[in-house]
Amino acid sequence: MTTSERIDTDVVVVGSGMGGGTTAWALAKKGVKVLIVERGGRIAKEDENWSPSEVFIKGRYKNSEEWLDLNDKPFQPGVHYYVGGNTKLYGAALPRFSESDFEETKHLEGISPAWPFTYKQFEPYYCKAEELYRVHGPSEDQYGAKKSKPFPFPAMENEPYVAELAARLKKAGVNPHGNSMGIDFGAGGKCIRCKTCDGFICKIDSKSDAEVNAVNPALATGNATLMTHTKVTRVVLDAAGKKVDHLLAEKDGKEIKIYAKKYVLSLGAVNTAALLLRSGVANSSDQVGRNYMMHVNSHLAAIDFRRKNTDNFQKTISFTDWYLDGGKGYPLGTFQMIGKVQGIMMKSYATKVPLFILNFMAKYSVECLIMNEDFPDPNNRVTITPSGQIKLARVPNSMKTHLELLKRVKGLLHKIGYIAVFRQPFNIAMNAHQCGTLKAGNDPKTSVVDQYCKSHDHDNLYLIDGGFFPSSAAMNPALTIAAQAIRVVEESDLANV
Ligand SMILES: Cc1cc2nc3c(=O)[nH]c(=O)nc-3n(C[C@H](O)[C@H](O)[C@H](O)COP(=O)(O)OP(=O)(O)OC[C@H]3O[C@@H](n4cnc5c(N)ncnc54)[C@H](O)[C@@H]3O)c2cc1C
């Protein structure tokens, strides 16, 4: 490593994904000088952005290092190092959590703990995040997520297959409703309703992601600067160990020291915890890296050879009838449509089935996600091996609930005519919804950050990404991360520099 360069700024935000990008946007809009430090670069706009074989078979955009699982088996995690972070590939489903997700809730297999703030306190920031990420959604409130303002845009219309599916589901006894989608769709919008949204990169920037909707607008204010291909490697404290003194980073083989008045770490739930553990920082509670959650998820593909699925953009409905109570006094989870899966994409897991069969099946299939909450467990955790590698130990702790949800959904799908339902359960590598490693709480002995994501241990350190979640809810996490980033900037002393 060559000699070190020194950089000084007011606030440094490490990571430009949902947490970091949104924090930087909110700070820059307030007039605060902010430096965004991102280990990746900008993703090129190229034809491969929309190529299922490049994205799903060849893994063109996967660029993370290997981590180890519970049994020390290496795997490549679902994290992506780019400007915009994981939101560059995400599915842009941006639902709120429900009011009860912020309260202590009894489940079949555990207790989902309360958050250090209420839904009511948080709700105005959901409205702001929905504006920033251009969320389309239904006019009626769903699953106890009461809105003080309507969604900024109406729910996306269903294409014919999904419209008919929604009618069949309703007849069978559940109540499908529009998905909350962050898409630049409608009058003047760029979205063309293609098949290459969920899991792909949007070549025409019409998916609301952290690069397009937060980082670029932050840079446009003139208050933010972006430094790419710069990996932060260590957090260094002052002599008293009370405050962060500077960050060490690497760029083009050079060491950089970054000095700021306030430090925001938004590397994603696992990587922020890993950086803190490697640095020996913010962990007087011994909670850093613990309580790792990622939901219990399965993708389902349902086939009915009497119905051809010609829809392009099928991710327009969910049903949440069993979200608050599955009928036995405890919550079950969510059913959500996902982007249309093409035959070649099925090949990534159905490796032995010939492609022509998968292509044929994909013409008659429809795909969805079923998702339920997992619970914070101190033994489900991130640690660092002696050689410096990330180890992610996790035993799913709400499988009974998941299997009950699966049984109900399968029964329903069969009832409405599907002859076969195939399941792909998520494994440790499919950890897109990672959260919980930097638990927020009021007690410094049992939590890592306070309700504003400020470290209990270090006054000038904020940890703003999925890590702060005290519980995972059973909804996609990104909107809640964005809303919290805006709330922290507006209500805490982060912007006072
Ligand atoms: C395929 C896929 C589909 C998804 N679909 C949805 C969905 O539909 N809805 C939803 O709500 N969520 C979805 N998610 C999850 C969503 O993307 C994440 O919840 C969200 O991006 C997490 O935000 P974050 O700020 O915690 O981390 P990220 O967005 O991952 O950002 C972390 C950033 O930190 C950077 N970084 C990491 N280490 C360093 C370092 N050492 N130095 C400098 N920079 C660093 C990374 O490069 C990255 O830019 C999906 C994710 C994937 C992968």
PDBQT file of the ligand as one rigid body, heavy atoms in Angstrom, charges set to zero:
ROOT
HETATM    1  C1  LIG A 501     -32.359  -9.378  -6.135  1.00  0.00    +0.000 C 
HETATM    2  C2  LIG A 501     -32.858  -8.523  -5.006  1.00  0.00    +0.000 A 
HETATM    3  C3  LIG A 501     -34.205  -8.191  -4.951  1.00  0.00    +0.000 A 
HETATM    4  C4  LIG A 501     -34.673  -7.389  -3.904  1.00  0.00    +0.000 A 
HETATM    5  N1  LIG A 501     -35.974  -6.965  -3.932  1.00  0.00    +0.000 NA
HETATM    6  C5  LIG A 501     -36.423  -6.123  -2.982  1.00  0.00    +0.000 A 
HETATM    7  C6  LIG A 501     -37.732  -5.565  -3.053  1.00  0.00    +0.000 A 
HETATM    8  O1  LIG A 501     -38.472  -5.780  -4.015  1.00  0.00    +0.000 OA
HETATM    9  N2  LIG A 501     -38.125  -4.748  -2.045  1.00  0.00    +0.000 N 
HETATM   10  C7  LIG A 501     -37.320  -4.456  -0.975  1.00  0.00    +0.000 A 
HETATM   11  O2  LIG A 501     -37.762  -3.737  -0.067  1.00  0.00    +0.000 OA
HETATM   12  N3  LIG A 501     -36.080  -4.952  -0.899  1.00  0.00    +0.000 NA
HETATM   13  C8  LIG A 501     -35.607  -5.745  -1.877  1.00  0.00    +0.000 A 
HETATM   14  N4  LIG A 501     -34.308  -6.197  -1.828  1.00  0.00    +0.000 N 
HETATM   15  C9  LIG A 501     -33.499  -5.823  -0.659  1.00  0.00    +0.000 C 
HETATM   16  C10 LIG A 501     -33.029  -4.358  -0.730  1.00  0.00    +0.000 C 
HETATM   17  O3  LIG A 501     -32.283  -4.148  -1.896  1.00  0.00    +0.000 OA
HETATM   18  C11 LIG A 501     -32.222  -4.086   0.528  1.00  0.00    +0.000 C 
HETATM   19  O4  LIG A 501     -33.079  -4.244   1.651  1.00  0.00    +0.000 OA
HETATM   20  C12 LIG A 501     -31.644  -2.682   0.589  1.00  0.00    +0.000 C 
HETATM   21  O5  LIG A 501     -30.920  -2.356  -0.558  1.00  0.00    +0.000 OA
HETATM   22  C13 LIG A 501     -30.732  -2.633   1.816  1.00  0.00    +0.000 C 
HETATM   23  O6  LIG A 501     -30.237  -1.316   1.962  1.00  0.00    +0.000 OA
HETATM   24  P1  LIG A 501     -28.884  -1.115   2.747  1.00  0.00    +0.000 P 
HETATM   25  O7  LIG A 501     -28.612   0.331   2.765  1.00  0.00    +0.000 OA
HETATM   26  O8  LIG A 501     -28.993  -1.857   4.038  1.00  0.00    +0.000 OA
HETATM   27  O9  LIG A 501     -27.765  -1.914   1.880  1.00  0.00    +0.000 OA
HETATM   28  P2  LIG A 501     -27.389  -1.807   0.352  1.00  0.00    +0.000 P 
HETATM   29  O10 LIG A 501     -28.476  -1.218  -0.448  1.00  0.00    +0.000 OA
HETATM   30  O11 LIG A 501     -26.891  -3.151  -0.078  1.00  0.00    +0.000 OA
HETATM   31  O12 LIG A 501     -26.167  -0.796   0.327  1.00  0.00    +0.000 OA
HETATM   32  C14 LIG A 501     -24.907  -1.083   0.906  1.00  0.00    +0.000 C 
HETATM   33  C15 LIG A 501     -23.861  -0.284   0.153  1.00  0.00    +0.000 C 
HETATM   34  O13 LIG A 501     -22.635  -0.285   0.864  1.00  0.00    +0.000 OA
HETATM   35  C16 LIG A 501     -21.563  -0.481  -0.052  1.00  0.00    +0.000 C 
HETATM   36  N5  LIG A 501     -20.432  -1.041   0.700  1.00  0.00    +0.000 N 
HETATM   37  C17 LIG A 501     -20.357  -2.252   1.287  1.00  0.00    +0.000 A 
HETATM   38  N6  LIG A 501     -19.174  -2.404   1.899  1.00  0.00    +0.000 NA
HETATM   39  C18 LIG A 501     -18.482  -1.255   1.723  1.00  0.00    +0.000 A 
HETATM   40  C19 LIG A 501     -17.193  -0.792   2.138  1.00  0.00    +0.000 A 
HETATM   41  N7  LIG A 501     -16.394  -1.560   2.888  1.00  0.00    +0.000 N 
HETATM   42  N8  LIG A 501     -16.799   0.448   1.772  1.00  0.00    +0.000 NA
HETATM   43  C20 LIG A 501     -17.606   1.256   1.014  1.00  0.00    +0.000 A 
HETATM   44  N9  LIG A 501     -18.836   0.855   0.591  1.00  0.00    +0.000 NA
HETATM   45  C21 LIG A 501     -19.269  -0.373   0.953  1.00  0.00    +0.000 A 
HETATM   46  C22 LIG A 501     -22.148  -1.424  -1.076  1.00  0.00    +0.000 C 
HETATM   47  O14 LIG A 501     -21.416  -1.447  -2.270  1.00  0.00    +0.000 OA
HETATM   48  C23 LIG A 501     -23.555  -0.850  -1.226  1.00  0.00    +0.000 C 
HETATM   49  O15 LIG A 501     -23.593   0.183  -2.183  1.00  0.00    +0.000 OA
HETATM   50  C24 LIG A 501     -33.801  -6.962  -2.868  1.00  0.00    +0.000 A 
HETATM   51  C25 LIG A 501     -32.438  -7.281  -2.952  1.00  0.00    +0.000 A 
HETATM   52  C26 LIG A 501     -31.968  -8.056  -4.004  1.00  0.00    +0.000 A 
HETATM   53  C27 LIG A 501     -30.501  -8.389  -4.060  1.00  0.00    +0.000 C 
ENDROOT
TORSDOF 0
